[in-house]
């Protein structure tokens, strides 16, 4: 397999991992793909089909990352709202001081 097709195969695997939400592996594979692409230098004209496929895969990977980031942001916001509500409930459930203690 030529090196440009290998980059396409890595990007396809990266996209699969992103679709599965395996973000640590996506980051690792993305770094590997970047290292390999930098080592190749300028692409020859014959690599155009692979470069076009890489462009499409990059867009799909980017969309998966943006979608996951938006989902994580909504989850964090929901967790913050939940913590705020719990603090409010906890404050209302705090025991009142007993009257006996106040007579001393």
Rosetta blueprint (number, residue, H / E / L):
1 X L
2 X L
3 X H
4 X H
5 X H
6 X H
7 X H
8 X H
9 X H
10 X H
11 X H
12 X H
13 X H
14 X H
15 X H
16 X H
17 X H
18 X H
19 X H
20 X L
21 X L
22 X L
23 X H
24 X H
25 X H
26 X H
27 X H
28 X H
29 X H
30 X H
31 X H
32 X H
33 X H
34 X H
35 X H
36 X H
37 X H
38 X H
39 X H
40 X H
41 X L
42 X L
43 X L
44 X L
45 X H
46 X H
47 X H
48 X H
49 X H
50 X H
51 X H
52 X H
53 X H
54 X H
55 X H
56 X H
57 X H
58 X H
59 X H
60 X H
61 X H
62 X H
63 X H
64 X H
65 X H
66 X H
67 X H
68 X H
69 X H
70 X H
71 X H
72 X H
73 X H
74 X H
75 X H
76 X H
77 X H
78 X H
79 X H
80 X H
81 X H
82 X H
83 X H
84 X H
85 X H
86 X H
87 X H
88 X H
89 X H
90 X H
91 X H
92 X H
93 X L
94 X L
95 X L
96 X L
97 X L
98 X L
99 X H
100 X H
101 X H
102 X H
103 X L
104 X L
